[in-house]
Amino acid sequence: MGTVPAPYTSQRCPVPECGHVSNANRPRQSTFRCERCGYEGNADTVGAMNILRAGLARIACSPV
């Protein structure tokens, strides 16, 4: 099982029903604002949420 690659994780909306990925979701270095659903947050926090979600999905789908 490998690591979750960090690039672009802070461009993906962490709202499960949305998940929109766009460069425009990062209007500033530390700011995230989804252009589709309007979710706002810190870009580093958003990236961490997406990495955590992807990591948990990998664990859930890996053979025991």
N, CA, C and O atoms as a CHARMM CRD file, in Angstrom:
* protein
*
  256
    1    1 MET  N      0.85500  -1.16900   0.00000 PROA 1      0.00000
    2    1 MET  CA     0.00000   0.00000   0.00000 PROA 1      0.00000
    3    1 MET  C      0.90300   1.23500   0.00000 PROA 1      0.00000
    4    1 MET  O      1.77700   1.36500   0.85700 PROA 1      0.00000
    5    2 GLY  N      0.69700   2.13300  -0.94800 PROA 2      0.00000
    6    2 GLY  CA     1.52800   3.31900  -1.06500 PROA 2      0.00000
    7    2 GLY  C      0.93800   4.52000  -0.36200 PROA 2      0.00000
    8    2 GLY  O     -0.13300   4.46000   0.24100 PROA 2      0.00000
    9    3 THR  N      1.66400   5.59900  -0.45900 PROA 3      0.00000
   10    3 THR  CA     1.20100   6.84300   0.14900 PROA 3      0.00000
   11    3 THR  C      0.23900   7.55700  -0.80000 PROA 3      0.00000
   12    3 THR  O      0.18400   7.26600  -1.99500 PROA 3      0.00000
   13    4 VAL  N     -0.50200   8.48100  -0.24400 PROA 4      0.00000
   14    4 VAL  CA    -1.41800   9.29800  -1.04600 PROA 4      0.00000
   15    4 VAL  C     -0.63300  10.49700  -1.55400 PROA 4      0.00000
   16    4 VAL  O     -0.08500  11.24600  -0.74600 PROA 4      0.00000
   17    5 PRO  N     -0.56000  10.70500  -2.86600 PROA 5      0.00000
   18    5 PRO  CA     0.17400  11.85500  -3.38800 PROA 5      0.00000
   19    5 PRO  C     -0.51800  13.17200  -3.01600 PROA 5      0.00000
   20    5 PRO  O     -1.73100  13.31300  -3.17300 PROA 5      0.00000
   21    6 ALA  N      0.25500  14.11200  -2.53300 PROA 6      0.00000
   22    6 ALA  CA    -0.29300  15.38300  -2.05000 PROA 6      0.00000
   23    6 ALA  C     -0.65200  16.39300  -3.13800 PROA 6      0.00000
   24    6 ALA  O     -1.55000  17.20400  -2.91200 PROA 6      0.00000
   25    7 PRO  N      0.00000  16.39000  -4.31100 PROA 7      0.00000
   26    7 PRO  CA    -0.32200  17.41600  -5.30300 PROA 7      0.00000
   27    7 PRO  C     -1.80800  17.45300  -5.66500 PROA 7      0.00000
   28    7 PRO  O     -2.45000  16.42300  -5.87200 PROA 7      0.00000
   29    8 TYR  N     -2.31300  18.65100  -5.73000 PROA 8      0.00000
   30    8 TYR  CA    -3.69200  18.96300  -6.14200 PROA 8      0.00000
   31    8 TYR  C     -4.75900  18.58700  -5.11000 PROA 8      0.00000
   32    8 TYR  O     -5.94300  18.80000  -5.37000 PROA 8      0.00000
   33    9 THR  N     -4.38400  18.03900  -3.95400 PROA 9      0.00000
   34    9 THR  CA    -5.39100  17.67300  -2.95800 PROA 9      0.00000
   35    9 THR  C     -6.08300  18.90300  -2.38900 PROA 9      0.00000
   36    9 THR  O     -7.22000  18.80800  -1.92700 PROA 9      0.00000
   37   10 SER  N     -5.42500  20.04800  -2.41200 PROA 10     0.00000
   38   10 SER  CA    -6.06400  21.25700  -1.89400 PROA 10     0.00000
   39   10 SER  C     -6.85300  21.99900  -2.96900 PROA 10     0.00000
   40   10 SER  O     -7.30600  23.12100  -2.74300 PROA 10     0.00000
   41   11 GLN  N     -7.02000  21.38000  -4.13000 PROA 11     0.00000
   42   11 GLN  CA    -7.86200  21.95400  -5.17900 PROA 11     0.00000
   43   11 GLN  C     -9.19100  21.20500  -5.28800 PROA 11     0.00000
   44   11 GLN  O    -10.08300  21.62700  -6.02400 PROA 11     0.00000
   45   12 ARG  N     -9.32400  20.08900  -4.55400 PROA 12     0.00000
   46   12 ARG  CA   -10.54500  19.27900  -4.59100 PROA 12     0.00000
   47   12 ARG  C    -11.45000  19.66500  -3.43000 PROA 12     0.00000
   48   12 ARG  O    -11.00000  19.73800  -2.28600 PROA 12     0.00000
   49   13 CYS  N    -12.71800  19.91300  -3.71900 PROA 13     0.00000
   50   13 CYS  CA   -13.67600  20.25300  -2.67400 PROA 13     0.00000
   51   13 CYS  C    -13.87000  19.05200  -1.75400 PROA 13     0.00000
   52   13 CYS  O    -14.12700  17.94900  -2.23700 PROA 13     0.00000
   53   14 PRO  N    -13.75500  19.23900  -0.43800 PROA 14     0.00000
   54   14 PRO  CA   -13.88200  18.12100   0.49100 PROA 14     0.00000
   55   14 PRO  C    -15.32600  17.71100   0.78400 PROA 14     0.00000
   56   14 PRO  O    -15.55600  16.73100   1.49200 PROA 14     0.00000
   57   15 VAL  N    -16.28700  18.44100   0.25300 PROA 15     0.00000
   58   15 VAL  CA   -17.69600  18.10000   0.46100 PROA 15     0.00000
   59   15 VAL  C    -17.98600  16.85400  -0.38200 PROA 15     0.00000
   60   15 VAL  O    -17.87600  16.90500  -1.60700 PROA 15     0.00000
   61   16 PRO  N    -18.35600  15.73200   0.25600 PROA 16     0.00000
   62   16 PRO  CA   -18.54100  14.47500  -0.49200 PROA 16     0.00000
   63   16 PRO  C    -19.51600  14.58600  -1.67200 PROA 16     0.00000
   64   16 PRO  O    -19.30100  13.95100  -2.70500 PROA 16     0.00000
   65   17 GLU  N    -20.56200  15.36700  -1.53600 PROA 17     0.00000
   66   17 GLU  CA   -21.53900  15.50000  -2.61000 PROA 17     0.00000
   67   17 GLU  C    -21.02800  16.37300  -3.75900 PROA 17     0.00000
   68   17 GLU  O    -21.62700  16.39600  -4.83500 PROA 17     0.00000
   69   18 CYS  N    -19.94300  17.07800  -3.53700 PROA 18     0.00000
   70   18 CYS  CA   -19.41100  17.99000  -4.56000 PROA 18     0.00000
   71   18 CYS  C    -18.15300  17.39100  -5.19800 PROA 18     0.00000
   72   18 CYS  O    -18.22200  16.85900  -6.30600 PROA 18     0.00000
   73   19 GLY  N    -17.00700  17.47000  -4.51300 PROA 19     0.00000
   74   19 GLY  CA   -15.75700  16.92100  -5.04000 PROA 19     0.00000
   75   19 GLY  C    -15.17300  17.65300  -6.22700 PROA 19     0.00000
   76   19 GLY  O    -14.27400  17.13600  -6.89100 PROA 19     0.00000
   77   20 HSD  N    -15.66900  18.85400  -6.50700 PROA 20     0.00000
   78   20 HSD  CA   -15.20500  19.62400  -7.66800 PROA 20     0.00000
   79   20 HSD  C    -13.71600  19.94300  -7.54400 PROA 20     0.00000
   80   20 HSD  O    -13.25600  20.38600  -6.49200 PROA 20     0.00000
   81   21 VAL  N    -12.96700  19.71700  -8.62400 PROA 21     0.00000
   82   21 VAL  CA   -11.53200  19.99900  -8.65800 PROA 21     0.00000
   83   21 VAL  C    -11.28400  21.12300  -9.65600 PROA 21     0.00000
   84   21 VAL  O    -11.68000  21.04200 -10.81900 PROA 21     0.00000
   85   22 SER  N    -10.62000  22.17300  -9.17700 PROA 22     0.00000
   86   22 SER  CA   -10.30400  23.29000 -10.06900 PROA 22     0.00000
   87   22 SER  C     -9.19700  24.13500  -9.46100 PROA 22     0.00000
   88   22 SER  O     -9.12900  24.31300  -8.24500 PROA 22     0.00000
   89   23 ASN  N     -8.33800  24.64700 -10.31500 PROA 23     0.00000
   90   23 ASN  CA    -7.31000  25.59100  -9.89600 PROA 23     0.00000
   91   23 ASN  C     -7.95400  26.84100  -9.31000 PROA 23     0.00000
   92   23 ASN  O     -7.38800  27.48200  -8.42400 PROA 23     0.00000
   93   24 ALA  N     -9.13400  27.18500  -9.80400 PROA 24     0.00000
   94   24 ALA  CA    -9.85000  28.38200  -9.35100 PROA 24     0.00000
   95   24 ALA  C    -10.36100  28.23800  -7.91400 PROA 24     0.00000
   96   24 ALA  O    -10.72400  29.23700  -7.29100 PROA 24     0.00000
   97   25 ASN  N    -10.39500  27.02000  -7.38000 PROA 25     0.00000
   98   25 ASN  CA   -10.81800  26.82200  -5.99700 PROA 25     0.00000
   99   25 ASN  C     -9.79700  27.37500  -5.00700 PROA 25     0.00000
  100   25 ASN  O    -10.09200  27.48000  -3.81700 PROA 25     0.00000
  101   26 ARG  N     -8.61200  27.72700  -5.47300 PROA 26     0.00000
  102   26 ARG  CA    -7.55600  28.29000  -4.63300 PROA 26     0.00000
  103   26 ARG  C     -7.28300  29.72600  -5.05700 PROA 26     0.00000
  104   26 ARG  O     -6.29200  29.98500  -5.74000 PROA 26     0.00000
  105   27 PRO  N     -8.14200  30.66800  -4.66500 PROA 27     0.00000
  106   27 PRO  CA    -7.92900  32.05800  -5.09400 PROA 27     0.00000
  107   27 PRO  C     -6.67100  32.67900  -4.48800 PROA 27     0.00000
  108   27 PRO  O     -6.09200  33.59300  -5.07400 PROA 27     0.00000
  109   28 ARG  N     -6.24300  32.19000  -3.32000 PROA 28     0.00000
  110   28 ARG  CA    -5.00800  32.64200  -2.67700 PROA 28     0.00000
  111   28 ARG  C     -4.30000  31.41700  -2.10000 PROA 28     0.00000
  112   28 ARG  O     -4.89700  30.34600  -1.99400 PROA 28     0.00000
  113   29 GLN  N     -3.04900  31.57200  -1.73500 PROA 29     0.00000
  114   29 GLN  CA    -2.23100  30.45900  -1.24100 PROA 29     0.00000
  115   29 GLN  C     -2.89700  29.71200  -0.08800 PROA 29     0.00000
  116   29 GLN  O     -2.89500  28.48200  -0.07200 PROA 29     0.00000
  117   30 SER  N     -3.45800  30.42400   0.86200 PROA 30     0.00000
  118   30 SER  CA    -4.00200  29.77100   2.05200 PROA 30     0.00000
  119   30 SER  C     -5.52100  29.62200   2.03200 PROA 30     0.00000
  120   30 SER  O     -6.10200  29.10600   2.98600 PROA 30     0.00000
  121   31 THR  N     -6.16500  30.06500   0.96500 PROA 31     0.00000
  122   31 THR  CA    -7.62100  30.09300   0.91900 PROA 31     0.00000
  123   31 THR  C     -8.17800  29.06700  -0.06100 PROA 31     0.00000
  124   31 THR  O     -7.68400  28.92100  -1.17900 PROA 31     0.00000
  125   32 PHE  N     -9.21600  28.36200   0.38200 PROA 32     0.00000
  126   32 PHE  CA    -9.96000  27.46500  -0.49300 PROA 32     0.00000
  127   32 PHE  C    -11.39900  27.96300  -0.54900 PROA 32     0.00000
  128   32 PHE  O    -12.00700  28.24300   0.48400 PROA 32     0.00000
  129   33 ARG  N    -11.93600  28.07100  -1.75200 PROA 33     0.00000
  130   33 ARG  CA   -13.35100  28.39400  -1.92700 PROA 33     0.00000
  131   33 ARG  C    -13.82900  27.66800  -3.16400 PROA 33     0.00000
  132   33 ARG  O    -13.41200  27.98800  -4.27700 PROA 33     0.00000
  133   34 CYS  N    -14.70800  26.68300  -2.97700 PROA 34     0.00000
  134   34 CYS  CA   -15.21200  25.89000  -4.09700 PROA 34     0.00000
  135   34 CYS  C    -16.07800  26.75600  -4.99000 PROA 34     0.00000
  136   34 CYS  O    -17.04600  27.36200  -4.53000 PROA 34     0.00000
  137   35 GLU  N    -15.73400  26.81400  -6.26100 PROA 35     0.00000
  138   35 GLU  CA   -16.49900  27.62400  -7.20000 PROA 35     0.00000
  139   35 GLU  C    -17.83400  26.97500  -7.55300 PROA 35     0.00000
  140   35 GLU  O    -18.69900  27.62600  -8.13800 PROA 35     0.00000
  141   36 ARG  N    -18.01100  25.70700  -7.20800 PROA 36     0.00000
  142   36 ARG  CA   -19.27700  25.03700  -7.50700 PROA 36     0.00000
  143   36 ARG  C    -20.26000  25.12300  -6.33700 PROA 36     0.00000
  144   36 ARG  O    -21.38800  25.58300  -6.51300 PROA 36     0.00000
  145   37 CYS  N    -19.83800  24.68000  -5.13000 PROA 37     0.00000
  146   37 CYS  CA   -20.79900  24.63000  -4.00900 PROA 37     0.00000
  147   37 CYS  C    -20.62400  25.75900  -3.00100 PROA 37     0.00000
  148   37 CYS  O    -21.49700  25.97600  -2.16000 PROA 37     0.00000
  149   38 GLY  N    -19.49100  26.49200  -3.07500 PROA 38     0.00000
  150   38 GLY  CA   -19.27800  27.62300  -2.18300 PROA 38     0.00000
  151   38 GLY  C    -18.59500  27.29500  -0.86000 PROA 38     0.00000
  152   38 GLY  O    -18.40800  28.19100  -0.03600 PROA 38     0.00000
  153   39 TYR  N    -18.21400  26.02500  -0.62800 PROA 39     0.00000
  154   39 TYR  CA   -17.52000  25.65700   0.60800 PROA 39     0.00000
  155   39 TYR  C    -16.24200  26.48500   0.73200 PROA 39     0.00000
  156   39 TYR  O    -15.50800  26.65200  -0.24200 PROA 39     0.00000
  157   40 GLU  N    -15.98000  27.00600   1.94300 PROA 40     0.00000
  158   40 GLU  CA   -14.77300  27.79600   2.18300 PROA 40     0.00000
  159   40 GLU  C    -13.98600  27.20900   3.33500 PROA 40     0.00000
  160   40 GLU  O    -14.56400  26.69600   4.29300 PROA 40     0.00000
  161   41 GLY  N    -12.67000  27.28300   3.24500 PROA 41     0.00000
  162   41 GLY  CA   -11.81800  26.81600   4.32800 PROA 41     0.00000
  163   41 GLY  C    -10.36400  27.11900   4.03500 PROA 41     0.00000
  164   41 GLY  O    -10.02400  27.68500   2.99700 PROA 41     0.00000
  165   42 ASN  N     -9.52100  26.73400   4.96600 PROA 42     0.00000
  166   42 ASN  CA    -8.07800  26.87300   4.79900 PROA 42     0.00000
  167   42 ASN  C     -7.60800  25.81200   3.80600 PROA 42     0.00000
  168   42 ASN  O     -8.00300  24.65000   3.90800 PROA 42     0.00000
  169   43 ALA  N     -6.78400  26.19700   2.86500 PROA 43     0.00000
  170   43 ALA  CA    -6.34000  25.28300   1.81100 PROA 43     0.00000
  171   43 ALA  C     -5.56000  24.09800   2.37400 PROA 43     0.00000
  172   43 ALA  O     -5.71800  22.97900   1.88600 PROA 43     0.00000
  173   44 ASP  N     -4.72900  24.31500   3.38200 PROA 44     0.00000
  174   44 ASP  CA    -3.97700  23.20800   3.97400 PROA 44     0.00000
  175   44 ASP  C     -4.90600  22.22200   4.67800 PROA 44     0.00000
  176   44 ASP  O     -4.69200  21.01100   4.61600 PROA 44     0.00000
  177   45 THR  N     -5.92500  22.73500   5.34000 PROA 45     0.00000
  178   45 THR  CA    -6.90600  21.87100   6.00700 PROA 45     0.00000
  179   45 THR  C     -7.67600  21.06200   4.98200 PROA 45     0.00000
  180   45 THR  O     -7.91300  19.87100   5.18600 PROA 45     0.00000
  181   46 VAL  N     -8.06900  21.68200   3.89000 PROA 46     0.00000
  182   46 VAL  CA    -8.78700  20.99400   2.82100 PROA 46     0.00000
  183   46 VAL  C     -7.91100  19.88200   2.23500 PROA 46     0.00000
  184   46 VAL  O     -8.38400  18.76700   2.01900 PROA 46     0.00000
  185   47 GLY  N     -6.64800  20.18200   1.98100 PROA 47     0.00000
  186   47 GLY  CA    -5.72400  19.16500   1.46900 PROA 47     0.00000
  187   47 GLY  C     -5.58500  17.99700   2.43200 PROA 47     0.00000
  188   47 GLY  O     -5.58300  16.83900   2.01300 PROA 47     0.00000
  189   48 ALA  N     -5.46700  18.29900   3.72600 PROA 48     0.00000
  190   48 ALA  CA    -5.34700  17.24200   4.73000 PROA 48     0.00000
  191   48 ALA  C     -6.60900  16.38700   4.79300 PROA 48     0.00000
  192   48 ALA  O     -6.52500  15.16800   4.93900 PROA 48     0.00000
  193   49 MET  N     -7.76700  17.01500   4.68400 PROA 49     0.00000
  194   49 MET  CA    -9.03000  16.26200   4.68900 PROA 49     0.00000
  195   49 MET  C     -9.09900  15.31100   3.49500 PROA 49     0.00000
  196   49 MET  O     -9.52700  14.16500   3.62800 PROA 49     0.00000
  197   50 ASN  N     -8.67700  15.79200   2.34100 PROA 50     0.00000
  198   50 ASN  CA    -8.71500  14.95300   1.14200 PROA 50     0.00000
  199   50 ASN  C     -7.69400  13.81900   1.19900 PROA 50     0.00000
  200   50 ASN  O     -7.97500  12.71200   0.74000 PROA 50     0.00000
  201   51 ILE  N     -6.52100  14.08000   1.75500 PROA 51     0.00000
  202   51 ILE  CA    -5.51300  13.02300   1.91300 PROA 51     0.00000
  203   51 ILE  C     -6.01700  11.97300   2.90100 PROA 51     0.00000
  204   51 ILE  O     -5.86800  10.77600   2.66000 PROA 51     0.00000
  205   52 LEU  N     -6.60700  12.41000   4.00300 PROA 52     0.00000
  206   52 LEU  CA    -7.15800  11.47200   4.98200 PROA 52     0.00000
  207   52 LEU  C     -8.23800  10.60800   4.33800 PROA 52     0.00000
  208   52 LEU  O     -8.22400   9.38700   4.49200 PROA 52     0.00000
  209   53 ARG  N     -9.16600  11.22200   3.62400 PROA 53     0.00000
  210   53 ARG  CA   -10.24800  10.47400   2.97800 PROA 53     0.00000
  211   53 ARG  C     -9.69400   9.44500   1.98500 PROA 53     0.00000
  212   53 ARG  O    -10.15700   8.30500   1.94600 PROA 53     0.00000
  213   54 ALA  N     -8.70600   9.85000   1.18800 PROA 54     0.00000
  214   54 ALA  CA    -8.11600   8.93100   0.21000 PROA 54     0.00000
  215   54 ALA  C     -7.37100   7.79600   0.90600 PROA 54     0.00000
  216   54 ALA  O     -7.43100   6.64700   0.46800 PROA 54     0.00000
  217   55 GLY  N     -6.66900   8.12000   1.99300 PROA 55     0.00000
  218   55 GLY  CA    -5.95100   7.08600   2.74400 PROA 55     0.00000
  219   55 GLY  C     -6.89700   6.07700   3.37000 PROA 55     0.00000
  220   55 GLY  O     -6.64500   4.87300   3.32100 PROA 55     0.00000
  221   56 LEU  N     -7.97400   6.55300   3.95400 PROA 56     0.00000
  222   56 LEU  CA    -8.96400   5.65100   4.55300 PROA 56     0.00000
  223   56 LEU  C     -9.61900   4.76700   3.48400 PROA 56     0.00000
  224   56 LEU  O     -9.91000   3.59800   3.73500 PROA 56     0.00000
  225   57 ALA  N     -9.84900   5.32900   2.30100 PROA 57     0.00000
  226   57 ALA  CA   -10.42400   4.54200   1.21100 PROA 57     0.00000
  227   57 ALA  C     -9.45800   3.44300   0.76900 PROA 57     0.00000
  228   57 ALA  O     -9.88000   2.32700   0.46600 PROA 57     0.00000
  229   58 ARG  N     -8.17000   3.75800   0.73300 PROA 58     0.00000
  230   58 ARG  CA    -7.17300   2.73700   0.37100 PROA 58     0.00000
  231   58 ARG  C     -7.12700   1.62000   1.38800 PROA 58     0.00000
  232   58 ARG  O     -7.02800   0.44600   1.03100 PROA 58     0.00000
  233   59 ILE  N     -7.19800   1.98800   2.66100 PROA 59     0.00000
  234   59 ILE  CA    -7.18700   0.97500   3.72300 PROA 59     0.00000
  235   59 ILE  C     -8.43100   0.09900   3.62100 PROA 59     0.00000
  236   59 ILE  O     -8.34300  -1.12400   3.73500 PROA 59     0.00000
  237   60 ALA  N     -9.57900   0.71500   3.41000 PROA 60     0.00000
  238   60 ALA  CA   -10.84100  -0.02200   3.33500 PROA 60     0.00000
  239   60 ALA  C    -10.85900  -0.98500   2.15800 PROA 60     0.00000
  240   60 ALA  O    -11.49400  -2.03800   2.22900 PROA 60     0.00000
  241   61 CYS  N    -10.17100  -0.63800   1.08100 PROA 61     0.00000
  242   61 CYS  CA   -10.19200  -1.47700  -0.12600 PROA 61     0.00000
  243   61 CYS  C     -9.01100  -2.44400  -0.21000 PROA 61     0.00000
  244   61 CYS  O     -8.92700  -3.23400  -1.15000 PROA 61     0.00000
  245   62 SER  N     -8.10400  -2.39200   0.75800 PROA 62     0.00000
  246   62 SER  CA    -6.93300  -3.27400   0.70000 PROA 62     0.00000
  247   62 SER  C     -7.26800  -4.64300   1.28900 PROA 62     0.00000
  248   62 SER  O     -8.06800  -4.74600   2.21900 PROA 62     0.00000
  249   63 PRO  N     -6.65500  -5.68600   0.74600 PROA 63     0.00000
  250   63 PRO  CA    -6.88900  -7.01800   1.29300 PROA 63     0.00000
  251   63 PRO  C     -6.31000  -7.14200   2.70900 PROA 63     0.00000
  252   63 PRO  O     -5.30300  -6.51800   3.04200 PROA 63     0.00000
  253   64 VAL  N     -6.94100  -7.92500   3.49200 PROA 64     0.00000
  254   64 VAL  CA    -6.52000  -8.08700   4.89100 PROA 64     0.00000
  255   64 VAL  C     -5.41100  -9.10800   4.98700 PROA 64     0.00000
  256   64 VAL  O     -4.92000  -9.38500   6.08100 PROA 64     0.00000
